[in-house]
Each structure stands twice: as C-alpha cells, then as structure tokens.
Amino acid sequence: MATAEELKKVLKDTLEGRGVMEELRARIRAEIFNALDDKTENKPVLSHENLLVNELIREYLEFNKYNYSCSVFLQETGQPQEPLGRDFLVHELHVTQEPTASSVPLLYGMLHHFMETRNEVLASQGTVTLAEHNVVDEQNLQESSIKPVIVKGGK
C-alpha cells in the first residue's frame, strides 16, 4: 500500500502535468488579491493612452490564456470589464492590418513590424541581423540609419 507521501507526490505530479497546479496557484493569488483589494478606494480615471495600452495588454493576456492574470489586471487598473474591441484599437492606433493578422494580438504585429523594419535596414547595410544569427554587430547598429521609436512623456 502506498504511503501518504507517495500519494501526495503522485497527485502533485499529475496536477502539474495537466497544468492544473499552476492554474490553482494563480487562482489562489487572484482570490488573495480580491480579498485584500479595497473596494472603497476609487481607481484613478484612465487617460486615453492608458486605456489603449491596457487594452493591448488585455488582448495579449487573453490570447495566451492568462485568465487569472487578466482578471487581476482588469481589477487593478480599472479598465472596463468589456473589451473595447479590435476594431477600436486598430482605428485609434491608426494600424493597418492584413485579414490574417486578426488572429493574433496587435502587440505581436507591432513587435513584428519594428523587428522587420530594423532587419530590413540592417540587411540593406550588409549587417548581420538577429533573424539570421541571433547576433547584431553593435557598432553597425549604432551607425545604421534605423530610426529609433521616440517615446514622448505625457502629463
């Protein structure tokens, strides 16, 4: 007959193998957060930029099935519970997307665009790209004509 320790180990291994253990841990963390969250505290009003960024993050979390992370994220940020929708994001961000791109989060498309642009510029200069060898000559990168993304402050 198996000991209690052996049964615990088999049960733990089974739950981990099926992905249930991590889901349970995430659920417990979410429930603890809910219990500690002060419902009387008003969330700050979301700026338009935060609304858009949060929606991009939500789309990413939902796509990857990070359901409990998304639940905590929405509660913590004050983002509307109803998704704003892909068409809203595409319009507000002035993004053009191919019909096949709608199956992946916009963040993936944006990342792909920036990496493609970077690799095209580097390739035109004869520089080894990340896609080719996972290495970029930093000297060539600094001397390249790649325009950096300019991040401007808000408030």
PEDAFEN-V526466 format. One record per residue. N is the residue number from 0. PHI is phi as a letter, one per 30 degrees, with the letter a starting at -180 (* if undefined). Layout:
n=(N & N)
phi=(PHI & PHI)
This chain:
n=(0 & 1 & 2 & 3 & 4 & 5 & 6 & 7 & 8 & 9 & 10 & 11 & 12 & 13 & 14 & 15 & 16 & 17 & 18 & 19 & 20 & 21 & 22 & 23 & 24 & 25 & 26 & 27 & 28 & 29 & 30 & 31 & 32 & 33 & 34 & 35 & 36 & 37 & 38 & 39 & 40 & 41 & 42 & 43 & 44 & 45 & 46 & 47 & 48 & 49 & 50 & 51 & 52 & 53 & 54 & 55 & 56 & 57 & 58 & 59 & 60 & 61 & 62 & 63 & 64 & 65 & 66 & 67 & 68 & 69 & 70 & 71 & 72 & 73 & 74 & 75 & 76 & 77 & 78 & 79 & 80 & 81 & 82 & 83 & 84 & 85 & 86 & 87 & 88 & 89 & 90 & 91 & 92 & 93 & 94 & 95 & 96 & 97 & 98 & 99 & 100 & 101 & 102 & 103 & 104 & 105 & 106 & 107 & 108 & 109 & 110 & 111 & 112 & 113 & 114 & 115 & 116 & 117 & 118 & 119 & 120 & 121 & 122 & 123 & 124 & 125 & 126 & 127 & 128 & 129 & 130 & 131 & 132 & 133 & 134 & 135 & 136 & 137 & 138 & 139 & 140 & 141 & 142 & 143 & 144 & 145 & 146 & 147 & 148 & 149 & 150 & 151 & 152 & 153 & 154)
phi=(* & d & d & d & d & d & d & e & d & d & d & d & d & d & d & d & d & c & i & d & d & d & d & d & d & d & d & d & d & d & d & d & e & d & d & d & d & d & d & d & d & d & d & d & d & d & d & e & d & d & e & d & d & d & d & d & d & d & e & d & d & d & e & d & i & d & d & d & d & d & d & d & e & d & d & d & d & i & d & e & d & d & e & d & j & d & d & d & d & e & d & d & c & h & c & c & b & d & e & d & d & d & d & b & e & e & e & d & d & d & d & e & e & d & d & d & e & d & d & d & d & d & d & d & c & i & d & d & c & e & d & d & b & h & b & b & d & e & d & d & d & d & d & d & c & d & d & d & d & c & c & c & d & c & e)
